[in-house]
């Protein structure tokens, strides 16, 4: 399956196109998802409690994270048809008791304050129209002592060949929006403007992340 046919924009897809999109994501990005989850569990240990996955798309990342943690994951997606495919994927994996799909927008998170122990936003950062507002929302729903991780990393365990392939695929797919995952100074500035002080930027060959603590 050709990489160039993976659309970056899945707004207004019908269910058939959404299911095809889901298959292409699985065909092309599984190694990245496995690598990133392995990195997260190595860096933060076996995570427990409540997790919020912001911009979960079809929940393939949430499913892999669930397999390697003790988290109860709320998988947030704003596009209804993609949310429906996420729901189907979760059901197929028999994880409906551990992963709850939520139809909602990151700019107004439908959760109480101090809700989540761990928040992940992988690959959704470039989609946020008001990035400062989303960071404010993340900080609001993050529990004290919790960790938020936002960015577009590929994980340190991909091979050099896989890394180069994924970077090329991302850049072709996202075009100008791909710059968001190379602009660590802008990411840092957006977090500061959200009045978040306890954070650090992680920027290496495997990708760009912001680690937020509360």
Residue frames as a rotation matrix with the C-alpha (Angstrom) as fourth column:
UNK 1
0.577 0.817 0.000 0.00
0.817 -0.577 0.000 0.00
0.000 0.000 -1.000 0.00
UNK 2
-0.112 -0.678 0.727 1.44
0.653 -0.602 -0.460 3.33
0.749 0.423 0.510 -1.05
UNK 3
-0.446 -0.164 -0.880 2.36
0.859 -0.356 -0.369 5.72
-0.253 -0.920 0.299 1.75
UNK 4
-0.995 -0.085 0.045 1.42
0.095 -0.951 0.296 8.79
0.018 0.299 0.954 -0.27
UNK 5
-0.385 0.922 0.043 -2.27
0.035 -0.032 0.999 7.91
0.922 0.386 -0.020 -0.11
UNK 6
-0.239 0.291 -0.926 -2.54
0.963 0.196 -0.187 8.33
0.127 -0.937 -0.327 3.66
UNK 7
0.192 0.361 0.913 -4.58
0.357 -0.892 0.278 11.52
0.914 0.272 -0.300 4.14
UNK 8
-0.857 -0.488 -0.165 -3.60
0.359 -0.335 -0.871 13.95
0.370 -0.806 0.462 6.87
UNK 9
-0.743 0.655 0.136 -7.09
-0.656 -0.675 -0.337 15.44
-0.129 -0.340 0.932 6.95
UNK 10
-0.896 0.426 -0.121 -9.91
0.388 0.887 0.250 13.03
0.214 0.177 -0.961 7.74
UNK 11
-0.626 0.711 -0.320 -12.68
-0.233 -0.562 -0.794 15.60
-0.744 -0.422 0.517 8.21
UNK 12
0.123 0.858 -0.498 -15.96
-0.855 -0.163 -0.493 14.70
-0.504 0.486 0.713 6.49
UNK 13
-0.853 -0.342 -0.395 -14.93
-0.486 0.797 0.358 11.13
0.193 0.497 -0.846 5.65
UNK 14
0.403 0.911 -0.088 -17.71
-0.805 0.399 0.438 8.57
0.434 -0.106 0.895 5.37
UNK 15
0.604 -0.114 0.789 -17.43
-0.592 0.598 0.540 5.29
-0.533 -0.793 0.294 7.26
UNK 16
0.919 -0.272 0.286 -15.94
0.387 0.761 -0.521 3.38
-0.076 0.589 0.805 4.30
UNK 17
0.473 -0.775 0.420 -13.15
-0.002 -0.478 -0.879 5.92
0.881 0.414 -0.228 3.81
UNK 18
0.397 -0.290 0.871 -12.58
-0.893 -0.340 0.294 6.06
0.211 -0.895 -0.394 7.56
UNK 19
0.811 -0.081 0.580 -12.11
-0.168 0.917 0.363 2.29
-0.561 -0.391 0.730 7.73
UNK 20
0.761 -0.585 0.282 -9.66
0.515 0.280 -0.810 2.44
0.395 0.762 0.514 4.80
UNK 21
0.390 -0.586 0.711 -7.80
-0.488 -0.786 -0.380 5.24
0.781 -0.198 -0.592 6.57
UNK 22
0.629 -0.080 0.774 -7.63
-0.731 0.280 0.623 3.11
-0.266 -0.957 0.118 9.73
UNK 23
0.892 -0.292 0.345 -6.11
0.352 0.928 -0.125 0.21
-0.283 0.233 0.930 7.77
UNK 24
0.562 -0.709 0.426 -3.47
0.286 -0.317 -0.904 2.47
0.776 0.630 0.025 6.22
UNK 25
0.427 -0.376 0.822 -2.54
-0.807 -0.568 0.159 3.82
0.407 -0.732 -0.547 9.64
UNK 26
0.736 -0.097 0.670 -2.12
-0.385 0.754 0.532 0.29
-0.557 -0.650 0.518 10.97
UNK 27
0.867 -0.390 0.311 -0.15
0.497 0.617 -0.611 -0.81
0.047 0.684 0.728 7.90
UNK 28
0.393 -0.713 0.581 2.28
0.307 -0.494 -0.814 2.09
0.867 0.497 0.025 8.07
UNK 29
0.061 -0.323 0.944 2.54
-0.607 -0.763 -0.222 3.28
0.793 -0.559 -0.243 11.67
UNK 30
0.888 0.346 -0.303 2.39
-0.009 0.671 0.741 0.16
0.460 -0.655 0.599 13.85
UNK 31
0.181 -0.902 -0.392 6.16
0.818 0.359 -0.449 0.08
0.546 -0.239 0.803 14.41
UNK 32
-0.522 -0.322 0.789 6.12
-0.012 -0.923 -0.385 3.73
0.853 -0.210 0.478 15.51
UNK 33
0.402 0.777 0.484 3.25
-0.603 -0.173 0.779 3.15
0.689 -0.605 0.399 17.91
UNK 34
0.816 -0.163 -0.555 4.97
0.412 0.837 0.360 0.12
0.406 -0.523 0.750 19.47
UNK 35
-0.191 -0.980 0.062 8.25
0.719 -0.182 -0.670 2.06
0.668 -0.084 0.739 19.74
UNK 36
-0.361 0.097 0.928 6.62
-0.324 -0.946 -0.027 5.08
0.875 -0.310 0.373 21.37
UNK 37
0.730 0.665 0.157 4.67
-0.418 0.253 0.872 3.03
0.540 -0.703 0.463 23.91
UNK 38
0.544 -0.625 -0.560 7.85
0.711 0.698 -0.088 1.12
0.446 -0.350 0.824 24.79
UNK 39
-0.475 -0.736 0.482 9.65
0.385 -0.667 -0.638 4.43
0.791 -0.117 0.600 25.34
UNK 40
0.037 0.588 0.808 6.83
-0.581 -0.645 0.496 5.77
0.813 -0.488 0.317 27.53
UNK 41
0.915 0.349 -0.203 6.71
-0.069 0.630 0.774 2.69
0.398 -0.694 0.600 29.73
UNK 42
0.185 -0.927 -0.326 10.50
0.831 0.325 -0.451 2.72
0.524 -0.188 0.831 30.05
UNK 43
-0.559 -0.446 0.699 10.59
0.162 -0.886 -0.435 6.42
0.813 -0.130 0.567 30.99
UNK 44
-0.302 0.566 0.767 7.56
-0.793 -0.596 0.128 6.48
0.530 -0.569 0.629 33.31
UNK 45
-0.891 -0.056 0.450 7.20
-0.334 0.754 -0.566 2.90
-0.307 -0.655 -0.690 34.49
UNK 46
-0.682 0.731 0.017 4.02
0.642 0.587 0.494 0.84
0.351 0.347 -0.870 34.38
UNK 47
-0.863 0.345 0.370 1.40
-0.377 -0.926 -0.015 3.58
0.337 -0.152 0.929 34.41
UNK 48
-0.592 0.719 -0.364 -1.72
0.802 0.569 -0.181 3.27
0.077 -0.399 -0.914 36.54
UNK 49
-0.493 0.501 -0.712 -4.85
0.230 -0.714 -0.661 5.34
-0.839 -0.489 0.237 37.07
UNK 50
0.579 0.805 0.127 -6.71
0.453 -0.188 -0.872 7.46
-0.678 0.562 -0.473 34.53
UNK 51
-0.639 -0.763 0.095 -5.30
0.451 -0.272 0.850 8.38
-0.623 0.587 0.518 31.13
UNK 52
0.565 0.725 -0.394 -6.58
0.022 -0.491 -0.871 10.85
-0.825 0.484 -0.293 28.59
UNK 53
-0.463 -0.628 0.626 -5.55
0.683 0.197 0.703 10.34
-0.565 0.753 0.338 24.96
UNK 54
0.190 0.504 -0.842 -6.19
-0.095 -0.845 -0.527 13.63
-0.977 0.180 -0.112 23.15
UNK 55
0.262 -0.008 -0.965 -6.83
-0.945 -0.205 -0.255 13.21
-0.196 0.979 -0.062 19.43
UNK 56
-0.086 -0.294 0.952 -6.90
-0.391 0.889 0.239 9.42
-0.917 -0.351 -0.192 19.56
UNK 57
-0.497 0.043 -0.867 -7.93
-0.864 0.068 0.499 9.07
0.080 0.997 0.004 15.89
UNK 58
0.274 0.673 -0.687 -8.94
-0.585 0.684 0.436 5.38
0.764 0.283 0.581 15.51
UNK 59
0.718 0.093 0.690 -7.55
-0.695 0.166 0.700 4.42
-0.049 -0.982 0.184 18.96
UNK 60
0.718 -0.484 -0.501 -4.65
0.152 0.811 -0.565 2.31
0.680 0.329 0.655 17.71
UNK 61
-0.358 -0.863 0.357 -2.23
-0.219 -0.294 -0.930 4.10
0.908 -0.411 -0.083 20.05
UNK 62
-0.021 0.442 0.897 -4.63
-0.984 -0.170 0.060 3.86
0.179 -0.881 0.439 23.02
UNK 63
0.898 0.387 -0.209 -5.00
-0.371 0.922 0.113 0.13
0.236 -0.024 0.971 22.42
UNK 64
0.279 -0.882 -0.380 -1.22
0.285 0.453 -0.845 -0.45
0.917 0.128 0.378 22.40
UNK 65
-0.481 -0.435 0.761 -0.77
-0.523 -0.554 -0.648 1.72
0.703 -0.710 0.039 25.51
UNK 66
0.411 0.741 0.532 -3.54
-0.898 0.229 0.376 -0.21
0.157 -0.632 0.759 27.26
UNK 67
0.797 -0.122 -0.591 -1.73
-0.003 0.979 -0.206 -3.49
0.603 0.166 0.780 26.58
UNK 68
-0.069 -0.958 -0.279 1.38
0.589 0.187 -0.786 -2.27
0.805 -0.218 0.552 28.39
UNK 69
-0.785 -0.131 0.605 -0.12
-0.342 -0.723 -0.600 -0.38
0.516 -0.678 0.523 31.32
UNK 70
-0.635 0.633 -0.443 -2.77
0.772 0.502 -0.389 -0.53
-0.024 -0.589 -0.808 34.02
UNK 71
-0.940 0.196 -0.278 -4.45
-0.183 -0.980 -0.073 2.64
-0.287 -0.018 0.958 32.79
UNK 72
0.042 0.955 0.294 -8.11
0.796 0.147 -0.588 3.29
-0.605 0.259 -0.753 32.23
UNK 73
-0.847 -0.532 0.000 -7.97
0.380 -0.606 0.699 5.30
-0.372 0.591 0.716 29.02
UNK 74
0.374 0.884 -0.281 -10.42
0.348 -0.415 -0.841 7.94
-0.860 0.216 -0.463 27.82
UNK 75
-0.570 -0.595 0.566 -9.79
0.692 0.023 0.721 8.23
-0.442 0.803 0.399 24.08
UNK 76
0.158 0.622 -0.767 -10.91
0.148 -0.783 -0.604 11.66
-0.976 -0.018 -0.216 22.84
UNK 77
-0.763 -0.312 0.566 -11.68
0.597 -0.006 0.802 12.28
-0.247 0.950 0.190 19.16
UNK 78
-0.504 0.560 -0.657 -13.63
-0.207 -0.817 -0.538 15.19
-0.839 -0.135 0.528 17.66
UNK 79
-0.551 0.303 -0.778 -14.52
-0.825 -0.057 0.562 13.73
0.126 0.951 0.282 14.23
UNK 80
0.177 0.770 0.613 -17.60
-0.871 0.412 -0.266 11.54
-0.458 -0.487 0.744 14.61
UNK 81
0.850 0.202 -0.487 -16.90
-0.453 0.753 -0.478 8.97
0.270 0.627 0.731 11.90
UNK 82
-0.130 -0.957 -0.261 -13.31
-0.361 0.291 -0.886 8.47
0.924 -0.021 -0.383 13.10
UNK 83
-0.475 0.098 0.875 -14.65
-0.878 0.013 -0.478 8.18
-0.059 -0.995 0.080 16.65
UNK 84
0.611 0.785 0.105 -16.98
-0.762 0.618 -0.193 5.43
-0.217 0.038 0.975 15.41
UNK 85
0.544 -0.511 -0.666 -14.06
-0.213 0.683 -0.698 3.47
0.812 0.522 0.263 13.93
UNK 86
-0.531 -0.717 0.453 -12.16
-0.604 -0.055 -0.795 3.93
0.595 -0.695 -0.404 17.21
UNK 87
0.013 0.659 0.752 -15.15
-0.950 0.243 -0.196 2.48
-0.312 -0.712 0.629 19.03
UNK 88
0.864 0.323 -0.386 -15.14
-0.463 0.812 -0.356 -0.53
0.198 0.487 0.851 16.67
UNK 89
0.066 -0.930 -0.362 -11.41
-0.288 0.330 -0.899 -1.11
0.955 0.164 -0.246 17.14
UNK 90
-0.549 -0.225 0.805 -11.78
-0.815 -0.069 -0.575 -1.04
0.185 -0.972 -0.145 20.92
UNK 91
0.433 0.802 0.412 -14.63
-0.827 0.535 -0.172 -3.54
-0.358 -0.266 0.895 20.76
UNK 92
0.718 -0.205 -0.665 -12.67
-0.363 0.705 -0.609 -5.86
0.594 0.679 0.432 18.43
UNK 93
-0.328 -0.941 -0.084 -9.81
-0.294 0.186 -0.938 -5.93
0.898 -0.282 -0.338 20.93
UNK 94
0.278 0.541 -0.794 -12.18
0.589 0.557 0.585 -6.69
0.759 -0.630 -0.164 23.82
UNK 95
-0.661 -0.670 -0.338 -11.08
0.700 -0.390 -0.598 -3.57
0.269 -0.632 0.727 25.70
UNK 96
-0.049 0.731 0.681 -14.37
0.225 -0.656 0.720 -1.77
0.973 0.189 -0.132 26.27
UNK 97
0.794 0.306 -0.524 -13.88
0.550 0.005 0.835 -2.01
0.259 -0.952 -0.164 30.04
UNK 98
0.126 -0.869 -0.478 -10.45
0.829 -0.172 0.532 -0.32
-0.545 -0.464 0.699 29.82
UNK 99
-0.917 -0.397 0.032 -10.76
0.339 -0.735 0.588 2.18
-0.210 0.550 0.808 26.96
UNK 100
0.094 0.975 -0.200 -13.70
0.707 -0.207 -0.677 4.59
-0.701 -0.078 -0.709 26.74
UNK 101
-0.590 -0.277 0.759 -14.06
0.773 -0.466 0.431 6.50
0.234 0.841 0.488 23.46
UNK 102
-0.018 0.524 -0.852 -15.18
0.594 -0.680 -0.430 10.10
-0.805 -0.513 -0.299 23.94
UNK 103
0.064 0.118 0.991 -16.53
0.917 -0.398 -0.011 12.39
0.393 0.910 -0.134 21.23
UNK 104
0.770 0.175 -0.614 -15.16
0.495 -0.770 0.402 15.82
-0.402 -0.614 -0.679 22.13
UNK 105
0.685 -0.475 0.553 -12.86
0.219 -0.589 -0.778 18.74
0.695 0.654 -0.299 21.38
UNK 106
-0.033 -0.822 -0.568 -9.46
0.938 0.172 -0.303 19.35
0.346 -0.542 0.765 22.98
UNK 107
-0.627 -0.207 0.751 -10.22
0.131 -0.978 -0.160 23.07
0.768 -0.002 0.641 23.20
UNK 108
-0.120 0.632 0.766 -12.94
-0.936 -0.330 0.126 22.33
0.332 -0.701 0.631 25.75
UNK 109
-0.771 -0.305 -0.560 -12.15
-0.200 0.949 -0.242 19.03
0.605 -0.074 -0.793 27.41
UNK 110
0.197 0.974 0.111 -15.28
-0.544 0.015 0.839 17.33
0.816 -0.226 0.532 28.81
UNK 111
0.087 -0.265 -0.960 -13.64
0.642 0.752 -0.149 16.28
0.761 -0.604 0.235 32.07
UNK 112
0.954 0.246 -0.172 -13.46
0.278 -0.508 0.816 17.56
0.114 -0.826 -0.553 35.64
UNK 113
0.441 -0.826 0.352 -10.45
-0.753 -0.554 -0.355 19.41
0.488 -0.108 -0.866 36.99
UNK 114
-0.359 -0.708 0.608 -7.67
-0.914 0.399 -0.075 17.11
-0.190 -0.582 -0.791 38.29
UNK 115
0.645 0.764 -0.027 -9.12
-0.733 0.608 -0.307 14.20
-0.218 0.218 0.951 36.32
UNK 116
0.904 -0.252 -0.346 -6.20
-0.049 0.742 -0.668 12.39
0.425 0.621 0.658 34.68
UNK 117
0.674 -0.733 0.091 -3.00
0.092 0.205 0.974 10.86
-0.733 -0.649 0.205 36.02
UNK 118
-0.518 -0.823 0.233 -1.46
0.322 0.065 0.945 10.72
-0.792 0.565 0.231 32.55
UNK 119
0.647 0.673 -0.358 -2.32
-0.080 -0.407 -0.910 12.72
-0.759 0.617 -0.209 29.42
UNK 120
-0.443 -0.762 0.472 -0.96
0.452 0.265 0.852 11.86
-0.774 0.591 0.227 25.99
UNK 121
0.694 0.565 -0.445 -1.35
-0.160 -0.482 -0.861 13.94
-0.702 0.669 -0.245 22.85
UNK 122
-0.361 -0.868 0.340 0.65
0.166 0.299 0.940 12.22
-0.918 0.396 0.036 20.15
UNK 123
-0.820 -0.102 0.563 0.37
0.559 0.067 0.826 13.66
-0.122 0.993 0.001 16.65
UNK 124
0.210 0.963 0.170 -2.59
0.971 -0.225 0.078 15.92
0.113 0.149 -0.982 17.41
UNK 125
-0.110 -0.339 -0.934 -0.68
0.613 -0.763 0.205 19.08
-0.782 -0.551 0.292 18.40
UNK 126
-0.940 -0.340 0.034 -0.54
0.227 -0.548 0.805 20.43
-0.255 0.764 0.593 14.84
UNK 127
-0.435 0.859 0.272 -4.36
0.703 0.135 0.699 20.21
0.563 0.495 -0.662 14.57
UNK 128
0.005 0.478 -0.878 -5.08
0.936 -0.312 -0.164 22.52
-0.353 -0.821 -0.449 17.50
UNK 129
0.356 0.200 0.913 -6.33
0.654 -0.751 -0.091 25.89
0.668 0.629 -0.398 16.26
UNK 130
0.540 -0.172 0.824 -5.62
-0.565 -0.800 0.203 27.53
0.624 -0.575 -0.529 19.61
UNK 131
0.082 -0.607 -0.791 -2.65
0.273 0.777 -0.567 25.66
0.958 -0.170 0.229 21.03
UNK 132
-0.798 -0.373 0.473 -2.41
-0.282 -0.463 -0.840 27.85
0.532 -0.804 0.265 24.12
UNK 133
0.011 0.904 0.428 -6.03
-0.977 -0.082 0.198 27.13
0.215 -0.420 0.882 25.02
UNK 134
0.641 0.216 -0.737 -5.51
-0.211 0.972 0.101 23.37
0.738 0.090 0.669 24.68
UNK 135
-0.406 -0.842 -0.355 -2.46
0.263 0.264 -0.928 23.49
0.875 -0.470 0.115 26.94
UNK 136
-0.639 0.274 0.719 -4.57
-0.715 -0.556 -0.423 25.35
0.284 -0.785 0.551 29.51
UNK 137
0.472 0.875 -0.107 -7.20
-0.808 0.478 0.345 22.60
0.353 -0.076 0.933 29.27
UNK 138
0.284 -0.467 -0.837 -4.56
0.127 0.884 -0.450 19.88
0.950 0.021 0.310 29.66
UNK 139
-0.757 -0.636 0.154 -3.12
-0.024 -0.208 -0.978 21.52
0.653 -0.744 0.142 32.75
UNK 140
-0.305 0.737 0.603 -6.60
-0.918 -0.396 0.020 21.97
0.253 -0.547 0.798 34.22
UNK 141
0.699 0.689 -0.193 -7.64
-0.636 0.722 0.273 18.33
0.327 -0.068 0.943 33.94
UNK 142
0.010 -0.786 -0.618 -4.23
0.012 0.618 -0.786 16.93
1.000 0.000 0.016 34.91
UNK 143
0.877 0.282 -0.389 -4.00
0.346 0.192 0.918 15.69
0.334 -0.940 0.070 38.49
UNK 144
0.561 -0.727 0.396 -1.38
-0.826 -0.526 0.203 17.01
0.061 -0.441 -0.896 40.87
UNK 145
-0.057 -0.677 0.734 1.58
-0.496 0.657 0.568 14.71
-0.866 -0.331 -0.374 40.50
UNK 146
0.643 0.403 0.651 0.41
0.318 0.633 -0.705 13.72
-0.697 0.661 0.279 37.02
UNK 147
-0.528 -0.840 -0.128 2.25
0.090 -0.205 0.975 13.85
-0.845 0.503 0.184 33.70
UNK 148
0.741 0.659 -0.131 1.20
-0.049 -0.142 -0.989 15.22
-0.670 0.739 -0.073 30.34
UNK 149
-0.409 -0.869 0.277 3.10
0.232 0.195 0.953 14.32
-0.883 0.454 0.122 27.18
UNK 150
0.730 0.659 -0.182 2.42
0.066 -0.334 -0.940 16.24
-0.680 0.675 -0.287 23.97
UNK 151
-0.169 -0.815 -0.555 4.28
-0.612 -0.355 0.707 15.96
-0.773 0.459 -0.438 20.69
UNK 152
0.770 0.415 -0.484 4.98
-0.629 0.367 -0.686 13.87
-0.107 0.833 0.543 17.66
UNK 153
-0.189 -0.947 0.259 7.74
-0.882 0.279 0.380 11.47
-0.432 -0.156 -0.888 18.55
UNK 154
0.292 0.187 -0.938 8.42
-0.725 0.683 -0.089 8.20
0.624 0.706 0.335 16.76
UNK 155
0.953 -0.010 0.302 9.91
-0.225 0.644 0.731 6.50
-0.202 -0.765 0.612 19.79
UNK 156
0.222 -0.972 -0.073 13.58
-0.912 -0.233 0.337 5.71
-0.344 -0.008 -0.939 20.32
UNK 157
-0.176 -0.303 0.937 13.21
-0.208 0.941 0.265 2.08
-0.962 -0.148 -0.229 19.30
UNK 158
0.921 0.388 0.018 12.47
-0.048 0.160 -0.986 2.51
-0.386 0.908 0.166 15.61
UNK 159
0.154 -0.882 0.446 15.31
0.851 0.348 0.393 1.61
-0.501 0.319 0.804 13.29
UNK 160
-0.531 -0.438 -0.726 17.11
0.022 -0.863 0.504 4.32
-0.847 0.251 0.468 11.33
UNK 161
-0.956 0.207 0.210 15.36
0.244 0.158 0.957 3.10
0.165 0.966 -0.201 8.19
UNK 162
-0.105 0.975 -0.194 11.93
0.971 0.143 0.193 3.25
0.216 -0.168 -0.962 9.86
UNK 163
-0.006 0.038 -0.999 12.69
0.595 -0.803 -0.034 6.69
-0.804 -0.595 -0.017 11.30
UNK 164
-0.837 -0.377 -0.397 13.62
-0.083 -0.629 0.773 8.14
-0.541 0.679 0.496 7.92
UNK 165
-0.758 0.621 0.200 10.56
0.501 0.359 0.787 6.57
0.417 0.697 -0.584 6.31
UNK 166
0.059 0.835 -0.547 8.22
0.996 -0.086 -0.024 7.93
-0.067 -0.544 -0.837 8.98
UNK 167
-0.272 -0.224 -0.936 9.69
0.307 -0.942 0.137 11.44
-0.912 -0.250 0.325 8.84
UNK 168
-0.989 -0.116 -0.092 9.32
-0.057 -0.275 0.960 11.49
-0.136 0.955 0.265 5.07
UNK 169
-0.492 0.870 -0.001 5.77
0.737 0.418 0.531 10.17
0.463 0.261 -0.847 5.29
UNK 170
0.068 0.493 -0.868 4.84
0.869 -0.457 -0.191 12.73
-0.490 -0.741 -0.459 7.95
UNK 171
-0.545 -0.373 -0.751 6.33
0.074 -0.913 0.400 15.62
-0.835 0.163 0.525 6.02
UNK 172
-0.972 0.223 0.074 4.56
0.080 0.018 0.997 14.66
0.221 0.975 -0.036 2.78
UNK 173
-0.291 0.924 -0.247 1.27
0.867 0.364 0.339 14.11
0.403 -0.116 -0.908 4.57
UNK 174
0.270 0.410 -0.871 1.23
0.847 -0.531 0.012 17.17
-0.457 -0.742 -0.491 6.85
UNK 175
0.298 -0.257 0.919 3.12
0.706 -0.589 -0.394 19.54
0.643 0.766 0.006 4.53
UNK 176
-0.137 -0.375 0.917 3.46
-0.201 -0.896 -0.396 22.93
0.970 -0.239 0.047 6.29
UNK 177
0.704 0.515 0.489 1.92
-0.569 -0.004 0.823 21.54
0.426 -0.857 0.290 9.48
UNK 178
0.675 -0.513 -0.530 4.87
0.534 0.836 -0.128 19.17
0.509 -0.196 0.838 9.85
UNK 179
-0.180 -0.780 0.599 6.95
0.048 -0.615 -0.787 22.15
0.982 -0.113 0.148 11.01
UNK 180
0.548 0.478 0.686 5.08
-0.640 -0.288 0.712 22.03
0.538 -0.829 0.148 14.33
UNK 181
0.991 -0.131 -0.010 7.11
0.113 0.813 0.571 18.93
-0.066 -0.567 0.821 15.24
UNK 182
0.168 -0.976 0.137 10.44
0.878 0.085 -0.471 20.60
0.448 0.200 0.871 14.54
UNK 183
-0.055 -0.096 0.994 9.73
-0.034 -0.995 -0.097 23.95
0.998 -0.039 0.051 16.19
UNK 184
-0.081 -0.014 -0.997 10.71
0.879 0.471 -0.078 23.35
0.471 -0.882 -0.026 19.79
UNK 185
-0.949 -0.290 -0.121 11.00
0.313 -0.846 -0.432 27.08
0.022 -0.448 0.894 20.54
UNK 186
-0.540 0.825 0.166 7.40
-0.544 -0.492 0.680 27.70
0.642 0.277 0.715 19.45
UNK 187
0.143 0.549 -0.823 6.19
0.336 0.755 0.563 24.71
0.931 -0.357 -0.076 21.47
UNK 188
-0.483 -0.433 -0.761 7.98
0.856 -0.050 -0.515 26.07
0.185 -0.900 0.395 24.53
UNK 189
-0.983 0.101 0.151 6.52
-0.111 -0.992 -0.061 29.54
0.143 -0.076 0.987 24.01
UNK 190
-0.209 0.970 -0.126 2.96
-0.326 0.052 0.944 28.20
0.922 0.238 0.305 23.67
UNK 191
0.100 0.196 -0.975 3.28
0.731 0.650 0.206 26.35
0.674 -0.734 -0.078 26.97
UNK 192
-0.782 -0.449 -0.433 4.63
0.623 -0.583 -0.521 29.42
-0.018 -0.677 0.736 28.73
UNK 193
-0.816 0.523 0.246 1.75
-0.383 -0.808 0.448 31.51
0.434 0.271 0.859 27.37
UNK 194
0.130 0.861 -0.491 -0.62
0.031 0.491 0.870 28.96
0.991 -0.129 0.037 28.93
UNK 195
0.241 -0.138 0.961 0.94
-0.863 -0.484 0.147 29.88
0.444 -0.864 -0.236 32.29
UNK 196
0.982 -0.060 -0.177 2.46
0.116 0.938 0.327 26.44
0.146 -0.342 0.928 32.76
UNK 197
0.514 -0.826 0.231 5.79
-0.848 -0.530 -0.010 26.56
0.131 -0.191 -0.973 34.52
UNK 198
-0.031 -0.507 0.862 6.57
-0.586 0.707 0.395 22.94
-0.809 -0.493 -0.319 35.36
UNK 199
0.944 0.296 0.147 7.54
-0.045 0.555 -0.831 21.43
-0.327 0.777 0.537 32.03
UNK 200
-0.158 -0.981 -0.115 10.48
-0.292 -0.064 0.954 20.40
-0.943 0.184 -0.277 29.90
UNK 201
0.661 0.278 -0.697 11.04
-0.729 0.017 -0.684 20.03
-0.179 0.960 0.214 26.17
UNK 202
0.065 -0.590 0.805 12.43
0.009 0.807 0.590 16.74
-0.998 -0.031 0.058 24.88
UNK 203
0.817 0.163 -0.553 13.88
-0.504 -0.266 -0.822 17.09
-0.281 0.950 -0.135 21.39
UNK 204
-0.257 -0.896 0.362 16.02
-0.400 0.440 0.804 14.42
-0.880 0.062 -0.472 19.80
UNK 205
-0.856 -0.159 -0.492 16.16
-0.515 0.170 0.840 12.39
-0.050 0.973 -0.227 16.61
UNK 206
-0.813 0.582 -0.022 13.14
0.582 0.813 0.021 10.34
0.030 0.004 -1.000 17.68
UNK 207
0.003 0.875 0.484 10.93
0.725 -0.335 0.602 13.41
0.689 0.349 -0.636 17.86
UNK 208
-0.755 -0.151 0.639 9.69
-0.165 -0.898 -0.407 16.43
0.635 -0.412 0.653 19.78
UNK 209
0.051 0.757 -0.652 7.79
0.749 0.403 0.526 16.19
0.661 -0.515 -0.546 23.08
UNK 210
-0.344 -0.071 0.936 6.68
-0.557 -0.787 -0.265 18.51
0.756 -0.613 0.231 25.84
UNK 211
-0.331 0.198 -0.923 6.50
0.680 0.728 -0.088 16.88
0.654 -0.657 -0.376 29.27
UNK 212
-0.203 0.394 0.896 4.09
-0.458 -0.847 0.269 18.75
0.866 -0.356 0.352 31.54
UNK 213
-0.521 0.029 -0.853 3.83
0.663 0.643 -0.383 18.16
0.537 -0.766 -0.354 35.26
UNK 214
0.084 0.641 0.763 1.48
-0.296 -0.715 0.634 19.50
0.952 -0.279 0.130 37.93
